[in-house]
Amino acid sequence: MATSEHPSARVDFDRPSNARVFDALMGGQDNYEADRAVLRQILEIAPESQTVAREVRQWLVRSVRYLTERLGIDQFLDLGSGFPTVENTHQVAQRHNPEAHVVYVDNDPVVQAHSRALLVDNDYTHISGNDLLRPEETLADDTVKQFIDFERPVGLVMCAIVHHITDFQQAQQVVKSYVGALAPGSYLVLLHQHNPGDSSEAAAVATALQEQFSGTGLDTLYRTRDEIASFFDGLELLEPGLTAPHLWWPDGPRLTPLTPVNWTSLCGVARIP
């Protein structure tokens, strides 16, 4: 494993972080009381959130498996990756191709330290400490350049990260910058929080969650379908298109009832022509 570290401010364990809150949501151990306090707030508004978070992870598994096993993608750039825990990008890709390279990019120092310890013996998985909001710096990073060949197809993973970029134009430009650096035949794997914008329970939950964390540093934008679709402009969306995670080629019949939270995210996998 190769790493590229970037100096960060001292970690304040009294302040929650998006990566550690998501870890708590997934039932992980790499979080602190400040993060668990945020989790409790989320569950007060949307009690099913932990179950749906696992469904999001299952969608990511299916997406990476499809790209690796069916389409032959053997290198992945995972932006804002969070903790590399069970069934993350490298595990899925390397199950189907043991020599698939995965570079995780995350500027959270706790994520970086945990990743270095967990992946020290994995020669095909690498960590970059860059800020994904700076595409030029990230793409020029030594670790990224060493293990991602931008002359060949890449799987670009942006799972549950773009909705934390609160400026819509900036979010569009960030996605466009990374997509523009990839070779034809690459794929964008993107999931984003969604507000249906109607009178449904899902819309009420999305609005409540967005308002709860507005201005806290954990801001999450629940955007419209059209706004989320714009991240795929010029790309070729694979079937079934832009849809809820549980509808993207599920592995079998659904065994549990749907909840409003199931309709508060949209995902898609698209080919770069």
C-alpha positions as a Markdown table, in Angstrom:
| # | Residue | x | y | z |
|---|---|---|---|---|
| 1 | Met | 0.0 | 0.0 | 0.0 |
| 2 | Ala | 1.2 | 3.5 | -0.9 |
| 3 | Thr | 0.0 | 6.6 | 0.9 |
| 4 | Ser | 0.3 | 10.3 | 0.3 |
| 5 | Glu | -0.3 | 12.3 | 3.5 |
| 6 | His | -1.2 | 15.9 | 3.8 |
| 7 | Pro | -0.8 | 18.0 | 6.9 |
| 8 | Ser | -4.1 | 18.5 | 8.7 |
| 9 | Ala | -5.2 | 20.4 | 11.8 |
| 10 | Arg | -5.2 | 18.5 | 15.0 |
| 11 | Val | -8.2 | 16.2 | 15.2 |
| 12 | Asp | -11.0 | 17.6 | 17.4 |
| 13 | Phe | -12.8 | 14.5 | 18.8 |
| 14 | Asp | -15.5 | 16.8 | 20.2 |
| 15 | Arg | -16.6 | 17.7 | 16.7 |
| 16 | Pro | -18.3 | 15.2 | 14.5 |
| 17 | Ser | -17.1 | 14.4 | 11.0 |
| 18 | Asn | -19.1 | 13.1 | 8.0 |
| 19 | Ala | -16.9 | 10.0 | 7.7 |
| 20 | Arg | -17.2 | 9.0 | 11.4 |
| 21 | Val | -21.0 | 9.7 | 11.4 |
| 22 | Phe | -21.4 | 7.4 | 8.5 |
| 23 | Asp | -19.3 | 4.8 | 10.3 |
| 24 | Ala | -21.6 | 5.1 | 13.2 |
| 25 | Leu | -24.6 | 4.8 | 10.9 |
| 26 | Met | -23.1 | 1.6 | 9.5 |
| 27 | Gly | -22.6 | 0.2 | 13.0 |
| 28 | Gly | -18.8 | 0.6 | 12.9 |
| 29 | Gln | -16.4 | 1.2 | 15.7 |
| 30 | Asp | -14.4 | 4.1 | 14.4 |
| 31 | Asn | -16.4 | 6.9 | 15.8 |
| 32 | Tyr | -16.7 | 9.0 | 18.9 |
| 33 | Glu | -19.4 | 10.3 | 21.2 |
| 34 | Ala | -19.8 | 13.5 | 19.1 |
| 35 | Asp | -20.5 | 11.3 | 16.1 |
| 36 | Arg | -22.9 | 9.1 | 17.9 |
| 37 | Ala | -24.8 | 12.1 | 19.2 |
| 38 | Val | -25.4 | 13.1 | 15.5 |
| 39 | Leu | -26.5 | 9.5 | 14.8 |
| 40 | Arg | -29.1 | 9.8 | 17.5 |
| 41 | Gln | -30.4 | 13.0 | 16.0 |
| 42 | Ile | -30.7 | 11.3 | 12.6 |
| 43 | Leu | -32.5 | 8.4 | 14.0 |
| 44 | Glu | -35.0 | 10.6 | 15.8 |
| 45 | Ile | -36.0 | 12.0 | 12.4 |
| 46 | Ala | -35.6 | 8.8 | 10.3 |
| 47 | Pro | -35.4 | 5.7 | 12.4 |
| 48 | Glu | -34.8 | 3.5 | 9.4 |
| 49 | Ser | -31.6 | 5.3 | 8.4 |
| 50 | Gln | -29.2 | 2.6 | 9.5 |
| 51 | Thr | -31.0 | 0.0 | 7.5 |
| 52 | Val | -31.0 | 2.2 | 4.4 |
| 53 | Ala | -27.3 | 3.0 | 4.9 |
| 54 | Arg | -26.6 | -0.7 | 4.6 |
| 55 | Glu | -28.7 | -0.7 | 1.4 |
| 56 | Val | -26.6 | 2.1 | 0.0 |
| 57 | Arg | -23.5 | 0.0 | 0.7 |
| 58 | Gln | -25.1 | -3.0 | -1.0 |
| 59 | Trp | -25.7 | -0.8 | -4.1 |
| 60 | Leu | -22.0 | 0.1 | -4.1 |
| 61 | Val | -21.1 | -3.5 | -3.9 |
| 62 | Arg | -23.3 | -4.4 | -6.9 |
| 63 | Ser | -22.0 | -1.4 | -8.9 |
| 64 | Val | -18.3 | -2.2 | -8.3 |
| 65 | Arg | -18.9 | -5.9 | -8.9 |
| 66 | Tyr | -20.6 | -5.2 | -12.2 |
| 67 | Leu | -17.8 | -2.9 | -13.4 |
| 68 | Thr | -15.1 | -5.4 | -12.4 |
| 69 | Glu | -16.6 | -8.7 | -13.3 |
| 70 | Arg | -18.7 | -7.8 | -16.3 |
| 71 | Leu | -16.9 | -4.8 | -17.8 |
| 72 | Gly | -13.3 | -5.5 | -16.9 |
| 73 | Ile | -12.6 | -2.3 | -15.0 |
| 74 | Asp | -9.4 | -2.9 | -13.0 |
| 75 | Gln | -8.7 | 0.5 | -11.4 |
| 76 | Phe | -10.9 | 2.6 | -9.2 |
| 77 | Leu | -10.6 | 6.1 | -7.8 |
| 78 | Asp | -12.9 | 6.4 | -4.7 |
| 79 | Leu | -13.4 | 10.0 | -3.7 |
| 80 | Gly | -14.4 | 10.9 | -0.1 |
| 81 | Ser | -14.2 | 7.3 | 0.6 |
| 82 | Gly | -14.5 | 7.3 | 4.4 |
| 83 | Phe | -13.4 | 4.3 | 6.4 |
| 84 | Pro | -12.5 | 1.2 | 4.3 |
| 85 | Thr | -14.6 | -1.2 | 6.2 |
| 86 | Val | -16.5 | -4.4 | 5.3 |
| 87 | Glu | -17.5 | -4.7 | 1.6 |
| 88 | Asn | -15.9 | -1.5 | 0.5 |
| 89 | Thr | -14.6 | -0.8 | -3.0 |
| 90 | His | -11.2 | -2.6 | -2.7 |
| 91 | Gln | -12.7 | -5.8 | -1.2 |
| 92 | Val | -15.4 | -6.1 | -3.9 |
| 93 | Ala | -13.1 | -5.3 | -6.8 |
| 94 | Gln | -10.2 | -7.5 | -5.6 |
| 95 | Arg | -12.6 | -10.4 | -5.0 |
| 96 | His | -13.2 | -10.5 | -8.8 |
| 97 | Asn | -9.8 | -9.3 | -9.8 |
| 98 | Pro | -7.1 | -9.7 | -7.1 |
| 99 | Glu | -4.8 | -7.2 | -9.0 |
| 100 | Ala | -7.4 | -4.4 | -9.3 |
| 101 | His | -5.9 | -1.2 | -8.0 |
| 102 | Val | -8.0 | 1.0 | -5.7 |
| 103 | Val | -7.0 | 4.5 | -4.6 |
| 104 | Tyr | -9.0 | 6.0 | -1.8 |
| 105 | Val | -9.1 | 9.8 | -1.4 |
| 106 | Asp | -10.1 | 11.3 | 2.0 |
| 107 | Asn | -8.7 | 14.3 | 3.9 |
| 108 | Asp | -10.0 | 13.2 | 7.3 |
| 109 | Pro | -6.9 | 12.4 | 9.3 |
| 110 | Val | -8.6 | 9.7 | 11.4 |
| 111 | Val | -9.7 | 8.0 | 8.2 |
| 112 | Gln | -6.1 | 8.2 | 6.9 |
| 113 | Ala | -4.6 | 6.7 | 10.0 |
| 114 | His | -7.2 | 3.9 | 10.2 |
| 115 | Ser | -6.7 | 3.1 | 6.5 |
| 116 | Arg | -2.9 | 3.0 | 6.7 |
| 117 | Ala | -3.2 | 0.5 | 9.6 |
| 118 | Leu | -5.9 | -1.7 | 8.0 |
| 119 | Leu | -4.4 | -1.8 | 4.5 |
| 120 | Val | -0.7 | -1.9 | 5.2 |
| 121 | Asp | -0.3 | -5.4 | 3.7 |
| 122 | Asn | -2.5 | -4.7 | 0.6 |
| 123 | Asp | -0.2 | -3.9 | -2.3 |
| 124 | Tyr | -3.1 | -3.0 | -4.6 |
| 125 | Thr | -5.0 | -0.5 | -2.3 |
| 126 | His | -3.7 | 3.0 | -1.7 |
| 127 | Ile | -4.6 | 6.1 | 0.3 |
| 128 | Ser | -4.4 | 9.7 | -0.8 |
| 129 | Gly | -5.0 | 12.5 | 1.8 |
| 130 | Asn | -6.0 | 15.1 | -0.7 |
| 131 | Asp | -9.1 | 17.3 | -0.5 |
| 132 | Leu | -11.5 | 16.1 | -3.3 |
| 133 | Leu | -12.7 | 19.7 | -3.6 |
| 134 | Arg | -9.3 | 20.4 | -5.3 |
| 135 | Pro | -9.5 | 18.2 | -8.3 |
| 136 | Glu | -6.2 | 19.5 | -9.9 |
| 137 | Glu | -4.2 | 18.7 | -6.8 |
| 138 | Thr | -5.9 | 15.4 | -6.3 |
| 139 | Leu | -5.3 | 14.3 | -9.9 |
| 140 | Ala | -1.7 | 15.4 | -9.6 |
| 141 | Asp | -1.0 | 13.6 | -6.4 |
| 142 | Asp | 1.9 | 11.1 | -6.5 |
| 143 | Thr | -0.1 | 8.2 | -5.2 |
| 144 | Val | -3.0 | 8.8 | -7.6 |
| 145 | Lys | -0.6 | 9.2 | -10.6 |
| 146 | Gln | 1.4 | 6.1 | -9.6 |
| 147 | Phe | -1.5 | 3.7 | -9.4 |
| 148 | Ile | -4.2 | 5.1 | -11.7 |
| 149 | Asp | -3.5 | 5.1 | -15.4 |
| 150 | Phe | -5.7 | 7.8 | -16.8 |
| 151 | Glu | -5.0 | 6.5 | -20.3 |
| 152 | Arg | -7.1 | 3.5 | -19.6 |
| 153 | Pro | -10.7 | 3.2 | -18.2 |
| 154 | Val | -11.2 | 4.0 | -14.6 |
| 155 | Gly | -14.1 | 3.4 | -12.2 |
| 156 | Leu | -14.7 | 6.8 | -10.5 |
| 157 | Val | -16.7 | 6.3 | -7.2 |
| 158 | Met | -18.5 | 9.3 | -5.7 |
| 159 | Cys | -20.8 | 7.5 | -3.3 |
| 160 | Ala | -22.7 | 9.7 | -0.8 |
| 161 | Ile | -20.2 | 12.6 | -1.0 |
| 162 | Val | -21.3 | 15.2 | -3.6 |
| 163 | His | -24.3 | 16.1 | -1.5 |
| 164 | His | -21.9 | 17.5 | 1.1 |
| 165 | Ile | -20.8 | 20.1 | -1.4 |
| 166 | Thr | -23.3 | 22.8 | -0.6 |
| 167 | Asp | -22.6 | 25.1 | -3.6 |
| 168 | Phe | -24.4 | 23.5 | -6.5 |
| 169 | Gln | -22.2 | 25.1 | -9.2 |
| 170 | Gln | -19.1 | 24.0 | -7.3 |
| 171 | Ala | -20.5 | 20.5 | -7.0 |
| 172 | Gln | -21.1 | 20.4 | -10.7 |
| 173 | Gln | -17.6 | 21.7 | -11.5 |
| 174 | Val | -15.9 | 19.2 | -9.1 |
| 175 | Val | -17.7 | 16.2 | -10.7 |
| 176 | Lys | -17.0 | 17.6 | -14.2 |
| 177 | Ser | -13.3 | 18.1 | -13.4 |
| 178 | Tyr | -12.8 | 14.4 | -12.4 |
| 179 | Val | -14.9 | 13.0 | -15.2 |
| 180 | Gly | -13.0 | 15.2 | -17.7 |
| 181 | Ala | -9.7 | 13.6 | -16.7 |
| 182 | Leu | -10.8 | 10.1 | -17.4 |
| 183 | Ala | -10.4 | 8.0 | -20.6 |
| 184 | Pro | -13.3 | 7.0 | -22.7 |
| 185 | Gly | -14.9 | 3.8 | -21.5 |
| 186 | Ser | -14.5 | 4.9 | -17.8 |
| 187 | Tyr | -17.5 | 4.9 | -15.5 |
| 188 | Leu | -18.9 | 7.3 | -13.0 |
| 189 | Val | -20.5 | 5.7 | -9.9 |
| 190 | Leu | -22.5 | 8.4 | -8.0 |
| 191 | Leu | -25.1 | 8.4 | -5.3 |
| 192 | His | -26.6 | 11.6 | -4.0 |
| 193 | Gln | -29.3 | 12.5 | -1.4 |
| 194 | His | -32.6 | 13.4 | -2.9 |
| 195 | Asn | -35.7 | 15.4 | -2.0 |
| 196 | Pro | -38.7 | 14.4 | -4.1 |
| 197 | Gly | -40.1 | 17.9 | -3.7 |
| 198 | Asp | -43.7 | 16.7 | -3.3 |
| 199 | Ser | -46.1 | 16.0 | -0.4 |
| 200 | Ser | -44.7 | 12.6 | 0.4 |
| 201 | Glu | -43.2 | 11.4 | 3.7 |
| 202 | Ala | -39.9 | 11.1 | 1.9 |
| 203 | Ala | -39.8 | 14.7 | 1.0 |
| 204 | Ala | -40.7 | 15.7 | 4.6 |
| 205 | Val | -37.9 | 13.5 | 6.0 |
| 206 | Ala | -35.4 | 14.9 | 3.4 |
| 207 | Thr | -36.4 | 18.5 | 4.4 |
| 208 | Ala | -36.1 | 17.8 | 8.1 |
| 209 | Leu | -32.7 | 16.2 | 7.8 |
| 210 | Gln | -31.3 | 19.0 | 5.7 |
| 211 | Glu | -32.6 | 21.6 | 8.1 |
| 212 | Gln | -31.3 | 19.7 | 11.1 |
| 213 | Phe | -27.7 | 19.9 | 10.0 |
| 214 | Ser | -27.6 | 23.1 | 8.1 |
| 215 | Gly | -24.7 | 25.3 | 9.2 |
| 216 | Thr | -23.2 | 22.6 | 11.5 |
| 217 | Gly | -20.4 | 21.6 | 9.2 |
| 218 | Leu | -22.3 | 18.4 | 8.4 |
| 219 | Asp | -24.4 | 20.1 | 5.8 |
| 220 | Thr | -26.2 | 17.7 | 3.4 |
| 221 | Leu | -28.1 | 18.9 | 0.4 |
| 222 | Tyr | -31.1 | 16.9 | -0.6 |
| 223 | Arg | -31.3 | 18.0 | -4.3 |
| 224 | Thr | -33.9 | 17.6 | -6.9 |
| 225 | Arg | -33.9 | 14.8 | -9.5 |
| 226 | Asp | -33.0 | 17.3 | -12.3 |
| 227 | Glu | -30.1 | 18.7 | -10.2 |
| 228 | Ile | -28.7 | 15.2 | -9.5 |
| 229 | Ala | -29.2 | 14.2 | -13.2 |
| 230 | Ser | -27.0 | 17.1 | -14.2 |
| 231 | Phe | -24.0 | 15.4 | -12.8 |
| 232 | Phe | -24.4 | 12.8 | -15.5 |
| 233 | Asp | -24.7 | 15.3 | -18.4 |
| 234 | Gly | -22.9 | 14.0 | -21.5 |
| 235 | Leu | -22.5 | 10.5 | -20.1 |
| 236 | Glu | -24.3 | 7.3 | -21.0 |
| 237 | Leu | -26.4 | 6.1 | -18.0 |
| 238 | Leu | -26.6 | 2.3 | -17.7 |
| 239 | Glu | -30.0 | 0.8 | -17.1 |
| 240 | Pro | -32.0 | 1.2 | -15.0 |
| 241 | Gly | -30.9 | 4.9 | -15.1 |
| 242 | Leu | -31.1 | 7.3 | -12.2 |
| 243 | Thr | -33.0 | 5.5 | -9.5 |
| 244 | Ala | -33.3 | 4.6 | -5.9 |
| 245 | Pro | -30.5 | 2.3 | -4.7 |
| 246 | His | -32.8 | -0.6 | -3.9 |
| 247 | Leu | -34.0 | -0.5 | -7.5 |
| 248 | Trp | -30.6 | -0.7 | -9.1 |
| 249 | Trp | -30.4 | -4.3 | -10.2 |
| 250 | Pro | -31.2 | -5.9 | -6.8 |
| 251 | Asp | -29.8 | -9.4 | -6.2 |
| 252 | Gly | -33.2 | -10.9 | -5.4 |
| 253 | Pro | -36.8 | -10.2 | -4.3 |
| 254 | Arg | -37.2 | -7.6 | -1.5 |
| 255 | Leu | -37.8 | -9.2 | 1.9 |
| 256 | Thr | -38.4 | -6.1 | 4.0 |
| 257 | Pro | -40.9 | -3.2 | 3.6 |
| 258 | Leu | -39.8 | 0.1 | 2.0 |
| 259 | Thr | -39.7 | 3.2 | 4.2 |
| 260 | Pro | -39.7 | 6.9 | 3.3 |
| 261 | Val | -35.9 | 7.0 | 3.7 |
| 262 | Asn | -35.6 | 4.5 | 0.8 |
| 263 | Trp | -36.7 | 7.3 | -1.5 |
| 264 | Thr | -34.3 | 10.0 | -0.2 |
| 265 | Ser | -31.3 | 9.1 | -2.4 |
| 266 | Leu | -30.8 | 8.6 | -6.1 |
| 267 | Cys | -27.9 | 6.7 | -7.8 |
| 268 | Gly | -26.6 | 5.9 | -11.2 |
| 269 | Val | -23.7 | 4.3 | -13.1 |
| 270 | Ala | -22.7 | 6.0 | -16.3 |
| 271 | Arg | -20.2 | 5.4 | -19.1 |
| 272 | Ile | -17.9 | 8.1 | -20.3 |
| 273 | Pro | -18.2 | 8.0 | -24.1 |
